[in-house]
Amino acid sequence: MKTISTLTQILNDSDCQFKVHDLGRRIELIANEEFENIELGRQAYPYPIQRQAQFAITYWNEKKQPWIWFLKFDLDERGLLSATDIGNFIKFVLEAMGSRLQKDLSEEAQEQLANNPYTFKPKEDKLAVFNSQVSAELELSASQYYAHALTYFKGDLGWSNWQTVGLQGITDICARLKESGNELMVKKSLPHLPTQPLYALLGALEHCDISDSLAARLYDLALEQLNNPQGDLFLLSALARALAGDKGHKLSSLVTAILSETKYCHQEVLIAIAGRCWAPLQDSTLAEQFLIRLAETNNQELFNQLFADLVMQPQLRMVILPMLHQAPSKKLAEALIHLQNRAKGQR
């Protein structure tokens, strides 16, 4: 009997098609070939959070009946998965399911597979987005809440009558922005939405790739908050996160504008940039400015946490590490000294 050493191998051997989505930061697709390289230790995990890889594997057969594993694995200091951890999870799979995955599990086998240190349950809002995205990607039906959400976002119920709109319906709309004029409908609804449905919509959009047109609309709304002396920094944070899927330049422009003024750099906004909107920080000037603003919060605990999280990002590692030795401001230098002293104390 041949040795099974990767999840990719067991999925391929079972004649399953599968997709891998990161769940730690944005819900983001990881190409199957890239995932196999990650499993084999050939490359770092691309989206670590708190030194973990948190992801979902969705696999299905010809009936397109998806099964899903929600998995979390610790990463080493280089951002690599442990082959031992993967092997241990594979043992759980083989004990519960055998070497062929396409079969219905008894309740006992389901419980056996669920009770291991590598599975987890995503938060409810992220799970709703994930379910909507998988259904859309596999061309399955949207949830039962979709039609009612469409009616609301078209304005047909009255904007104040949002209480019966399900979160799953909102996430279905965001996962299907390219269908039936949904994107135009969303753009038209933005000025009218009360706080609760607006935040639910923005929370779903932060996990979606968005068009230049929608990005421009969100960017304009964010600028309104920046230019308003009584601007809502929590709404600014939500709008910035919603721009995380922008492939143009609006996200970078917004992050630049936010970091230009201390007054915009509330902790909530900085957490949003680090957690969702970190891509512009690949520019060393912006990364430097971000760390200066973070140091200016005088919250050393937050500084330590976000610095450690960002430096684990493969795309940011070599941008941020040199700053340990050439801090451009006194405030940042002091924060970095405290960070290094704490790290030495923990050894």
C-alpha positions in Angstrom: 0.0 0.0 0.0 1.5 3.3 -1.0 2.1 6.0 1.6 -0.3 9.0 1.5 1.7 12.1 2.6 -0.4 15.1 1.4 -4.1 16.1 1.3 -3.7 16.8 -2.4 -2.7 13.2 -2.9 -5.7 11.7 -1.1 -8.1 14.1 -2.9 -6.6 13.2 -6.3 -6.6 9.5 -5.5 -10.3 9.8 -4.7 -11.0 11.3 -8.2 -12.3 14.4 -6.5 -12.2 17.9 -7.8 -11.3 20.4 -5.0 -10.7 24.1 -4.2 -8.7 25.6 -1.4 -9.7 28.9 0.2 -7.8 30.9 2.8 -10.1 31.8 5.7 -7.7 33.6 8.0 -7.7 37.0 6.3 -9.9 37.5 3.2 -11.6 34.5 1.8 -9.2 34.0 -1.0 -8.7 31.1 -3.5 -5.3 29.3 -3.3 -4.5 27.5 -6.6 -4.3 23.7 -6.3 -0.8 23.6 -7.6 0.3 26.3 -5.1 -1.4 24.4 -2.3 0.5 21.2 -3.2 3.8 23.2 -3.0 2.7 24.6 0.4 2.0 21.0 1.7 5.4 19.8 0.4 7.2 22.7 2.2 8.3 24.3 -1.1 6.8 27.6 -0.3 5.4 29.5 2.7 1.7 29.7 3.4 0.6 32.9 1.6 -1.9 34.4 4.1 -0.8 33.6 7.6 -2.7 35.0 10.6 -1.4 34.8 14.1 1.2 32.4 12.9 -1.5 30.0 11.6 -2.8 28.8 8.3 -6.6 28.7 8.4 -8.2 27.4 5.3 -11.1 25.4 3.8 -10.9 22.5 1.4 -14.0 22.0 -0.6 -14.2 18.8 -2.6 -16.9 17.2 -4.8 -17.7 14.5 -7.2 -19.5 14.4 -10.5 -22.8 15.2 -8.6 -21.3 18.5 -7.4 -22.3 17.6 -3.8 -19.5 19.4 -1.9 -17.9 18.2 1.3 -15.8 20.7 3.3 -13.0 20.6 5.8 -12.2 23.7 7.8 -8.6 23.3 8.9 -6.0 25.2 10.9 -2.3 24.4 11.2 0.5 26.2 13.1 3.3 27.6 11.0 7.0 27.7 11.8 9.0 31.0 11.8 9.5 30.7 8.0 5.7 30.4 7.5 5.9 26.7 6.5 3.4 24.0 7.3 4.5 21.0 9.4 4.6 17.8 7.5 4.0 16.0 10.8 0.7 18.0 11.4 -0.5 17.2 7.9 0.4 13.5 8.4 -1.5 13.5 11.7 -4.6 14.9 10.1 -4.4 12.4 7.2 -4.4 9.7 9.8 -7.7 11.0 11.2 -9.1 11.1 7.7 -8.0 7.5 6.9 -9.4 6.2 10.1 -12.8 7.9 9.6 -13.2 7.5 5.8 -10.6 5.2 4.4 -8.4 6.1 1.4 -11.4 6.9 -0.8 -13.3 10.1 0.2 -16.5 9.8 -1.9 -18.8 8.1 0.6 -21.4 9.1 3.2 -20.1 9.1 6.7 -21.9 7.6 9.7 -22.5 10.0 12.6 -19.8 8.2 14.5 -17.3 8.7 11.7 -18.3 12.4 11.3 -17.7 12.9 15.0 -14.4 11.1 14.8 -13.2 13.3 12.0 -14.5 16.5 13.6 -12.8 15.8 17.0 -9.2 16.5 16.1 -6.9 19.5 16.8 -6.8 20.6 13.2 -10.5 21.4 12.5 -12.3 24.6 13.5 -15.5 26.4 12.9 -15.3 29.8 11.2 -17.2 32.8 12.6 -20.8 33.0 11.5 -20.4 36.0 9.2 -17.3 34.5 7.4 -19.0 31.2 7.1 -22.0 32.9 5.4 -19.6 34.5 2.9 -17.8 31.3 2.3 -21.0 29.3 1.7 -22.2 31.9 -0.8 -18.9 31.9 -2.7 -18.7 28.2 -3.0 -22.3 27.9 -4.2 -21.6 30.6 -6.8 -18.3 29.0 -7.9 -19.8 25.5 -8.3 -22.9 27.0 -10.0 -25.2 25.8 -7.3 -28.4 27.5 -6.3 -28.2 30.5 -4.0 -29.7 30.3 -0.5 -33.4 30.7 0.3 -32.6 34.2 1.5 -31.3 35.5 -1.8 -34.6 36.5 -3.5 -35.7 38.5 -0.4 -32.4 40.3 -0.2 -32.6 41.2 -3.9 -36.0 42.8 -3.3 -34.6 44.9 -0.4 -31.5 46.1 -2.2 -33.6 47.1 -5.2 -35.4 49.4 -2.7 -38.7 47.7 -3.2 -39.3 47.0 0.6 -38.3 50.5 1.8 -34.8 51.1 3.1 -35.9 51.1 6.8 -37.4 47.6 6.4 -34.1 45.7 6.6 -34.9 43.6 9.7 -36.1 40.5 7.7 -33.1 40.5 5.3 -30.9 37.5 6.1 -27.1 37.8 6.2 -26.9 34.8 3.9 -28.9 36.7 1.3 -26.6 39.6 1.4 -23.5 37.4 1.0 -25.2 35.7 -1.9 -25.6 39.0 -3.6 -21.9 39.8 -3.1 -20.8 36.4 -4.4 -22.9 37.0 -7.5 -22.0 40.6 -8.3 -21.6 39.8 -12.0 -25.1 38.3 -12.3 -28.3 40.1 -13.3 -27.2 43.6 -12.7 -26.3 42.9 -9.0 -23.3 45.2 -9.0 -25.3 48.2 -10.3 -28.0 47.5 -7.8 -25.4 47.5 -4.9 -23.9 50.8 -6.1 -27.3 52.4 -6.3 -28.3 51.1 -2.8 -25.2 52.4 -1.0 -26.4 56.0 -0.2 -29.7 54.7 1.1 -28.7 51.9 3.4 -29.2 52.2 7.2 -26.2 51.3 9.4 -26.9 47.6 10.0 -27.4 46.5 6.3 -24.6 48.8 5.2 -22.1 47.2 7.6 -23.3 43.7 6.6 -22.8 44.5 2.9 -19.4 46.0 3.4 -18.4 43.0 5.6 -19.3 40.7 2.7 -17.6 42.8 0.1 -14.3 42.6 1.8 -14.0 39.0 0.7 -14.9 39.6 -2.9 -12.9 40.8 -5.9 -14.6 44.0 -7.0 -14.6 45.9 -10.2 -13.0 49.3 -10.8 -16.4 50.9 -10.9 -17.5 49.5 -7.5 -14.1 50.3 -6.0 -14.4 53.9 -7.2 -17.8 54.2 -5.5 -16.5 52.8 -2.2 -13.4 55.0 -2.4 -15.6 58.1 -2.9 -17.6 57.2 0.2 -14.4 56.7 2.2 -13.2 60.1 1.1 -16.4 61.6 2.4 -15.5 60.3 5.8 -11.9 61.6 5.6 -13.1 65.1 4.5 -15.8 65.4 7.1 -14.6 66.8 10.5 -17.2 64.6 12.2 -16.3 61.6 10.0 -17.0 58.1 11.3 -13.7 56.3 11.7 -15.5 52.9 12.2 -17.3 53.4 8.9 -14.0 54.4 7.3 -12.5 51.2 8.6 -15.4 49.2 7.1 -15.1 51.0 3.7 -11.3 50.3 3.6 -11.9 46.6 4.3 -14.5 46.5 1.6 -11.9 47.8 -0.8 -9.5 44.9 0.0 -10.5 43.1 -3.3 -9.7 46.1 -5.5 -7.3 45.2 -8.3 -6.8 48.8 -9.4 -5.3 51.7 -7.4 -8.2 52.9 -5.2 -7.2 50.8 -2.2 -3.6 52.1 -2.4 -4.8 55.7 -2.7 -7.1 55.3 0.3 -4.4 53.7 2.5 -2.0 56.5 1.5 -4.6 59.2 2.4 -5.4 57.5 5.7 -1.7 57.3 6.7 -1.1 60.9 5.8 -2.8 62.2 8.9 -2.5 61.0 12.5 -6.2 61.8 13.2 -7.4 59.2 10.7 -5.2 56.4 12.2 -7.6 55.1 14.9 -6.6 51.7 16.1 -9.6 50.1 14.4 -8.5 51.6 11.0 -4.9 50.4 11.5 -6.2 46.9 12.3 -8.3 46.9 9.2 -5.3 47.8 7.1 -3.1 45.1 8.6 -5.8 42.5 8.5 -7.4 43.0 5.1 -5.8 45.9 3.3 -2.1 45.0 3.7 -1.3 44.6 0.0 -0.4 48.4 -0.5 2.2 47.9 2.3 4.4 46.1 -0.2 5.5 49.7 -1.0 8.2 50.3 1.6 7.3 54.0 2.0 3.7 53.1 2.9 4.9 50.2 5.1 7.2 52.7 7.0 4.4 55.2 7.4 2.0 52.5 8.6 4.5 51.5 11.4 5.0 55.1 12.4 1.3 55.7 12.8 1.0 52.4 14.7 3.8 53.5 17.0 2.0 56.8 17.5 -1.0 55.0 19.0 1.2 54.4 22.1 -0.3 50.9 22.3 2.8 48.7 22.4 0.8 45.5 22.7 -1.0 46.3 19.5 2.2 47.4 17.8 3.9 44.1 18.7 0.9 42.0 17.6 0.5 43.7 14.2 4.2 43.9 13.5 4.6 40.2 14.2 1.6 39.4 12.0 2.7 41.5 9.1 6.3 40.3 9.1 4.9 36.7 8.6 3.3 37.7 5.3 5.6 36.4 2.6 5.1 39.5 0.4 5.9 41.9 3.3 8.7 40.1 5.1 11.6 41.6 3.3 9.9 45.0 3.2 9.4 45.2 7.0 12.4 43.3 8.5 15.0 45.9 7.5 13.1 48.6 9.5 14.3 46.8 12.7 17.7 48.4 12.0 16.8 51.7 10.4 13.8 53.2 12.0 13.0 56.6 10.3 11.4 58.2 13.4 12.1 58.4 17.1 8.6 57.1 18.0 9.0 54.1 15.7 12.6 53.4 16.9 11.3 53.3 20.5 8.5 51.0 19.6 10.9 48.7 17.8 13.3 48.6 20.8 10.4 47.6 23.1 9.4 44.9 20.6 12.9 43.5 20.4 13.4 43.7 24.2 10.2 41.7 24.7 11.3 39.1 22.1 14.6 38.7 23.9 12.8 38.3 27.2 10.7 35.5 25.8 13.6 33.4 24.7 
